[in-house]
Amino acid sequence: MSTVLITGASGFIGQALATSMAKNHEVLCMSRRDPGVDLPWIRGDFGAFEDLRQLDDREIDVVVHLAAVLGNCLERNGIVVNVEGTRCLMRYLMDRGCRKFVMASSIAAVGFQSTKFRPLRLPIPDNHPCLDRDGYGFSKYLMEEVTKYYCRQNETIDVINLRLSTVCPDEKMPPPVKVGPLREWSIGRFAVMARSDAVRAFTAAAEASYRPGVRIMNASGPKAWVAEPVREILRNWWGNDVDLSCFERAGHEYDSIFDVNLIKQELGFVAQKLP
């Protein structure tokens, strides 16, 4: 039985993940607010060494790092919390022997928040570069770069960065997207995942066999959250700016805009709740 530290345990995903993983692991929660679950809880900020010292007598096998500032944050807050905070957490845990890190990155790391965004390729690959203009996606991309930096320092660590899609309550999923105007964050409405599927994705990553190195995986469903063919919605937005031929093949008209083959192959994860 592994000891799993979950940061952001009081959050929407964190509470459900902690409760679920506690069935098979010793789970330790860390958050600034009481997560309200019957599990050991450390009150604190993951980006403060003084708070992390409360873990000095704990042996952590795996960390699932969910805590972060979210989209539409100020640029400075994204850098301070998502980048420097993550650096602090990883430095502390690495120095105390933790070798497995599961990090909540975001599909926003590619920079789709702006109406000026155009993907370099479709479906958008796991390692698509950051083209962000607003700061949040940039902070998640830099968080991934922090994990690569530390892996160059310590080649024994195993890091999985999950580029998580939009997560919604299972009982309150949004209506599928139809042809309409392009707005900021519009692509985020394409890639929607139920909370139960997000819990399964993080659990699969945490329980995956140890493999040193850094991996980046799109965590989204195999189908776009749409009511009309993907190519029609995207053509309305982008015209001929982007090659949409991958959605013109028979049987692929509703495929995910993000490539999800890697997470299926390596973690066996496929989202179950579809539109």
Secondary structure by P-SEA (a helix, b strand, c coil): cbbbbbcccccaaaaaaaaaacccccccccccccccccccccccccccccccccccccccccccccccccccccaaaaaacaaaaaaaaaaaaaaacccbbbbbcccccccccccccccccccccccccccccccaaaaaaaaaaaaaaaaaacccbbbbbbbccbbbbcccccccccccccccaaaaaaccccaaaaaaaaaaaaacccccbbbbbbbccccccccccaaaaaaacccccccccccccccccccccccaaaaaaaccccccccc
